[in-house]
Amino acid sequence: MGMLDGKVAIVTGAGHGIGRGHALELAKHGAKIVINDLGGSVKGEGVGRDADLTVEIIKARGGEAVANYGDVSDYEASGQMIAQAIDAFGRLDILVNNAGIVRDGSIFNMTPEDFDAVIKVHLRGTWAPCKHAAVHWRNVNKETGEKVNGRIINTVSGAGLTGNFGQTNYAPAKAAIASLTQTLSLELYKMGVTVNAVGPAAATRITGTMPNAPAVIEADEVPEDEWNRMDPSVSSPLVAWLASDEADHVTGQIIRAVAENIILMKGWADGPTINNNSKRWDATKLGQQLATDVFFTRAPGLRY
C-alpha cells in the first residue's frame, strides 16, 4: 500500500523541474494526479503541452494522471482545474502550488510589466487555486459534517525569505506566499485542511537563467538510487509526506529542503526590545538607544 493510495492531487507547473518531481513522487506513493502546466517559457511567454510529458512518464510507470494546460493566475481557469480533478477522479485531496516564472533585473531596469507578470503568476497563481479548493472543501465539509483532510502545499524560495539582488518581483512574491500559507492555515484548519510551504533548491529552468548556473536537470533524469544534490526532486519526499495522513498535525509551517538538509524556518519573530515606560519616544535620543540596546552597535554617521 502506498501512503497516498486513494488520494487525488493537483500539481501546478508540473511539466518540468520541481513540479514534475513532486508529481512523480506523489504518483509513486499512489496518488492520482492532475498535471497542470501552461507550457510557456521560463519568462511566462507562449503556451504548449508540456504537461503531457509528465503524464506520459506517470502512465508509463503504472500511475494515473491527466493533463491541464490552464493559466493558474486566471481565476476561471483555476476553478476549471479544480473541477477537472473532481470530474476525472471523483475527489480532491491535495493541491501543490508550484507554477512560477522569472523576469529578473535590478530595480533600475525592471519594467512594471515584468513586475506585474511575476507577481501575478506566483502570488495570484497560488491564491486562485487555493480559493477554489477551499470553497470545494468547505462545501464537502458542510455536506458531510466531517473534516475533509485536505492538503495545500505551496512553494516559497530562499529569495523570498532572505532577499536576492535583481529579484524585486520574484522575492516579494515568494515572501507573500509564505504569509498566504500561514494565513490560510488559520482559516482552513477547523475543517481539516493543512497548509504548508516548501522552499526547494535545484537546477531548474528558473535557476538556469542566472549567471554561472549549473546545467538544468529534469526530475526524471537522475535514477532513484543515485544522489544529485541539485536534482529537482530532492524536496519531493517532503511534499509527499506533508500530503499524507501522517502530517495532519503540521500546518502553517515553512520548510526548506536543500540537498540533504530539511530546515524548519522560524520566520519573523520578536527580537531585542526597548520600552519607554509609557512615554513618547524622543527621536533625538532614539538612535543611541537603538544602537546600544537593539542593534548593539553605533549607527554610522551619528555622534553621541
C-alpha positions in Angstrom: 0.0 0.0 0.0 1.2 3.5 -0.8 1.0 6.3 1.7 -1.2 8.2 -0.8 -3.4 5.5 -2.1 -6.8 6.8 -3.0 -5.7 10.4 -2.9 -6.2 12.8 -5.8 -3.7 15.6 -6.2 -3.1 18.7 -8.4 0.4 19.8 -9.1 0.8 23.1 -10.9 3.8 23.9 -13.1 4.5 20.2 -13.3 5.6 20.0 -16.9 9.2 20.3 -15.9 11.6 20.6 -13.0 10.5 20.7 -9.4 6.8 20.4 -10.2 7.4 17.3 -12.3 9.5 15.9 -9.4 6.6 16.4 -7.0 4.1 14.8 -9.4 6.2 11.7 -9.9 6.8 11.3 -6.2 3.1 11.7 -5.3 2.2 9.2 -8.1 4.8 6.8 -6.8 3.0 6.7 -3.5 -0.4 6.0 -5.1 -1.9 9.4 -5.8 -3.8 10.2 -9.0 -2.5 13.4 -10.4 -3.8 16.4 -12.4 -0.7 17.7 -14.1 -1.0 21.4 -14.7 1.4 23.4 -16.9 0.7 26.3 -19.2 3.6 25.2 -21.4 5.2 28.6 -21.7 8.8 29.8 -21.4 10.5 30.4 -18.1 9.5 34.1 -18.6 5.9 33.1 -19.0 5.7 33.6 -22.7 3.8 31.3 -25.0 1.8 28.2 -24.4 2.4 24.5 -25.0 1.6 20.9 -24.0 4.5 20.3 -21.6 2.1 18.7 -19.1 1.7 15.8 -21.5 5.4 14.9 -20.9 4.8 14.3 -17.2 1.6 12.5 -17.7 3.3 10.1 -20.1 6.0 9.3 -17.5 3.5 8.6 -14.8 1.4 6.4 -17.0 4.5 4.5 -18.2 5.2 3.8 -14.5 1.8 2.4 -13.9 0.2 5.5 -12.4 -2.8 7.6 -13.3 -2.6 11.2 -14.5 -4.4 13.7 -16.7 -3.1 17.0 -18.2 -4.3 20.5 -17.6 -3.0 23.4 -19.6 -4.6 26.3 -17.7 -3.1 29.5 -16.5 -3.2 29.3 -12.7 -3.2 33.1 -12.4 -6.5 33.1 -14.4 -9.3 32.8 -11.8 -11.7 31.0 -14.0 -9.0 28.6 -15.3 -8.0 27.8 -11.8 -11.6 26.9 -11.0 -11.8 24.7 -14.0 -8.6 22.9 -12.9 -10.1 22.1 -9.5 -13.3 20.9 -11.3 -11.3 18.7 -13.6 -9.7 16.8 -10.7 -13.1 16.1 -9.3 -14.6 15.1 -12.7 -11.7 12.9 -13.6 -11.1 11.2 -10.3 -14.1 11.9 -8.1 -12.4 14.0 -5.4 -9.6 16.4 -4.5 -7.3 15.8 -1.5 -4.0 17.6 -2.3 -3.1 20.9 -4.0 0.6 21.6 -4.7 1.1 25.1 -6.0 4.4 25.2 -7.8 4.0 27.2 -11.0 6.3 30.1 -11.5 8.2 32.3 -13.8 11.2 34.7 -13.6 11.9 38.1 -15.1 14.9 39.3 -13.3 16.5 42.7 -13.3 17.6 45.3 -10.9 15.2 47.9 -9.7 16.7 50.3 -12.3 16.0 48.0 -15.2 12.8 46.2 -14.2 9.7 47.2 -16.1 6.2 47.4 -14.5 5.2 44.7 -16.9 7.9 42.4 -15.6 7.0 43.1 -12.0 3.3 42.5 -12.6 3.8 39.3 -14.6 5.9 37.6 -11.9 3.6 38.7 -9.0 0.6 37.5 -11.0 1.9 34.0 -11.7 3.4 33.3 -8.3 1.0 35.1 -5.9 -2.3 35.2 -7.7 -1.4 31.8 -9.3 -1.2 30.4 -5.8 -4.1 32.2 -4.3 -6.6 31.4 -7.0 -6.3 27.6 -6.9 -6.3 27.8 -3.1 -9.5 29.8 -3.2 -11.3 27.3 -5.4 -10.0 24.3 -3.5 -11.0 25.9 -0.2 -14.6 26.5 -1.4 -14.9 23.0 -2.6 -13.6 21.5 0.7 -15.9 23.8 2.7 -18.9 22.5 0.6 -17.9 18.9 1.3 -17.4 19.7 5.0 -20.9 21.2 5.2 -22.5 18.3 3.2 -20.9 15.5 5.2 -20.3 17.2 8.6 -16.9 15.6 8.6 -13.4 17.0 8.3 -12.1 16.8 4.7 -8.4 16.0 5.5 -7.2 18.3 2.6 -3.7 19.4 2.0 -2.3 22.5 0.4 1.5 22.7 -0.2 2.8 26.0 -1.5 6.2 26.9 -2.9 8.5 29.6 -1.4 12.1 30.4 -2.1 15.2 31.4 -0.3 15.0 34.7 -2.3 11.7 35.4 -0.6 12.9 34.6 2.8 16.2 36.5 2.8 16.0 38.6 -0.4 18.1 38.4 -3.6 19.6 41.0 -5.9 17.8 41.5 -9.1 14.5 40.0 -7.9 12.3 42.8 -6.6 9.4 41.0 -8.2 10.2 37.3 -7.5 11.4 37.7 -3.9 8.4 39.7 -2.7 6.0 37.3 -4.4 7.6 34.3 -2.6 7.6 36.2 0.7 3.9 36.9 0.2 3.3 33.2 -0.5 4.8 32.4 3.0 2.4 34.9 4.6 -0.5 33.5 2.5 0.4 30.0 3.7 0.3 31.0 7.3 -3.0 32.9 7.0 -4.7 30.0 5.1 -3.5 27.6 7.8 -5.6 29.6 10.3 -8.6 29.9 8.1 -8.9 26.2 6.9 -7.7 24.1 9.9 -11.1 23.7 11.5 -12.4 21.8 8.5 -9.4 19.6 8.4 -7.2 21.3 5.8 -3.5 21.8 6.5 -1.5 24.4 4.6 2.3 24.4 4.5 5.0 25.7 2.2 8.2 24.1 0.9 11.3 26.0 -0.2 13.2 23.8 -2.6 16.6 24.3 -4.3 17.5 22.6 -7.6 19.0 23.1 -11.0 15.9 24.1 -13.0 14.9 26.2 -15.9 14.5 29.1 -13.4 17.9 28.8 -11.9 19.3 28.3 -15.4 18.6 31.9 -16.1 21.1 33.1 -13.5 24.8 33.8 -14.2 27.1 30.7 -13.8 24.2 28.5 -13.1 24.6 24.7 -13.1 23.2 22.8 -16.1 19.4 22.2 -15.9 18.3 18.8 -14.7 14.9 17.2 -15.2 13.4 15.3 -12.3 13.3 12.0 -14.1 16.9 12.2 -15.3 18.5 11.1 -12.0 18.0 7.4 -11.1 16.4 7.0 -7.7 19.5 5.0 -6.4 21.8 7.9 -7.3 22.3 11.2 -5.4 22.5 14.6 -7.0 22.0 17.5 -4.6 20.6 19.6 -7.4 18.0 17.1 -8.6 14.7 18.9 -8.8 13.0 16.0 -7.0 15.2 16.4 -3.8 12.3 18.2 -2.0 9.6 15.9 -3.3 9.7 13.3 -0.5 8.9 16.1 1.9 6.0 17.2 -0.2 4.7 13.6 -0.3 4.9 13.3 3.5 3.2 16.7 4.0 0.4 15.5 1.7 -0.1 12.3 3.7 -2.3 11.5 6.6 0.8 11.3 8.8 1.2 15.0 8.6 -2.3 16.0 9.7 -0.8 17.8 12.8 1.6 20.0 10.7 0.2 23.3 9.4 1.3 26.9 8.9 4.9 25.8 8.5 7.6 27.0 6.1 10.1 24.2 5.4 13.2 24.5 3.2 14.6 21.3 1.5 18.1 22.0 0.3 20.1 19.0 -0.9 20.3 16.7 2.2 19.0 19.3 4.6 15.5 19.8 5.7 15.2 23.1 7.6 12.2 24.4 9.6 12.1 28.1 9.0 11.4 30.3 12.1 10.2 33.3 10.2 9.7 36.8 11.7 9.9 36.7 15.4 10.2 39.4 18.2 13.9 40.3 18.8 15.5 42.7 21.2 13.0 45.2 22.6 13.3 48.6 24.3 10.5 50.1 26.4 9.9 53.8 27.2 7.7 53.3 30.2 4.5 54.7 28.7 6.3 57.8 27.4 6.5 59.2 23.9 9.8 58.4 22.2 12.3 61.3 21.7 13.6 61.0 18.1 16.8 62.8 19.1 17.6 60.1 21.6 16.2 57.1 19.9 19.2 56.4 17.7 21.5 55.9 20.6 19.0 53.6 22.4 18.5 51.5 19.4 22.2 51.3 18.7 23.2 50.2 22.2 20.1 48.2 23.2 18.8 46.8 19.9 21.4 46.8 17.2 24.3 46.5 19.6 26.5 48.9 17.6 26.6 52.6 16.9 24.8 53.7 13.8 27.2 55.0 11.2 27.4 58.8 10.9 25.9 59.5 14.3 27.6 61.2 17.2 26.8 60.7 20.8 
